[in-house]
Amino acid sequence: METNDVNKVYEELINATELAQKAGVIRANTKATIETAVMLSIANGEVVGKNERERNAAAYNLYKKEYEAKDVIEQDYKEKSNDLAIAQIRVNCVRDCIRVEELAKGE
């Protein structure tokens, strides 16, 4: 196993980790922003309903663009998390290959 190959998979893991963490922060902030807006709208009487289901529907109608943006952000987060998992699998594979090479040499 070449050093460049090892460095490449670790760089990919670092990059995937950074992207997944950033996507997670954006996801969390977006969810919090929407939840805060909905709570304020309920408190202000902009969102009404007899039960939680009706209030959720009213909130969705009021904040449709925000909910749609949240869905896009959720999808991006899932993709970045998947990329991170794949990068970790590649690192594990390289580690295993190095270990096999070491065993073949009798180390």
C-alpha positions in Angstrom: 0.0 0.0 0.0 1.5 3.3 -1.1 1.7 6.3 1.3 -0.2 8.5 -1.2 -3.1 6.0 -1.2 -3.2 6.1 2.6 -3.0 9.8 2.7 -5.8 10.1 0.1 -8.3 8.1 2.0 -7.6 9.9 5.2 -8.0 13.3 3.4 -11.3 12.1 2.0 -12.4 11.0 5.6 -11.4 14.4 7.0 -13.2 16.2 4.2 -16.3 14.1 4.6 -16.3 14.6 8.3 -16.1 18.4 7.9 -18.9 18.4 5.4 -21.2 16.2 7.4 -20.6 18.3 10.6 -21.4 21.5 8.7 -24.5 20.0 7.2 -25.6 18.8 10.7 -25.2 22.3 12.1 -27.2 23.8 9.3 -29.8 21.1 9.8 -30.1 21.8 13.5 -30.2 25.6 13.1 -32.9 25.3 10.4 -35.1 23.1 12.5 -34.6 25.3 15.5 -35.5 28.4 13.5 -38.7 26.8 12.2 -39.7 25.5 15.6 -39.2 28.9 17.1 -41.2 30.6 14.4 -44.0 28.1 14.8 -44.1 28.5 18.6 -44.2 32.3 18.3 -47.0 32.0 15.6 -49.0 29.8 17.9 -48.5 32.2 20.8 -49.5 35.2 18.6 -52.6 33.4 17.3 -51.3 33.2 13.7 -51.4 29.4 13.9 -54.6 27.9 15.3 -56.2 24.6 15.4 -58.3 22.4 17.7 -55.5 19.8 18.0 -51.8 19.3 17.3 -52.5 17.9 13.8 -54.5 21.0 12.8 -51.9 23.3 14.2 -49.1 21.5 12.4 -51.1 21.8 9.1 -51.6 25.5 9.7 -48.0 26.0 10.5 -46.9 24.2 7.4 -49.2 26.4 5.3 -47.8 29.5 6.9 -44.1 28.4 6.6 -44.3 26.3 3.5 -41.1 27.7 1.9 -39.2 27.2 5.1 -40.4 23.6 5.5 -39.5 22.9 1.9 -36.0 24.4 2.4 -35.7 22.2 5.5 -36.5 19.1 3.5 -33.7 20.0 1.0 -31.3 20.6 4.0 -32.4 17.2 5.5 -31.6 15.5 2.2 -28.2 17.2 2.0 -27.4 16.1 5.6 -28.3 12.5 4.8 -26.1 12.5 1.7 -23.2 14.0 3.6 -23.6 11.5 6.4 -23.7 8.7 3.9 -20.5 10.1 2.3 -18.9 10.1 5.7 -19.8 6.5 6.3 -18.4 5.5 2.9 -15.1 7.4 3.6 -14.8 5.5 7.0 -15.3 2.2 5.2 -12.5 3.1 2.8 -10.2 4.0 5.7 -11.0 0.7 7.4 -10.3 -1.2 4.1 -6.9 0.5 3.8 -6.1 -0.4 7.4 -7.0 -4.0 6.7 -4.9 -4.1 3.5 -1.9 -2.7 5.4 -2.4 -5.3 8.1 -2.6 -8.1 5.5 0.6 -6.8 3.9 2.3 -6.7 7.3 1.2 -10.3 8.1 2.4 -11.5 4.6 5.8 -10.0 5.4 5.8 -11.8 8.7 5.6 -8.7 10.9 
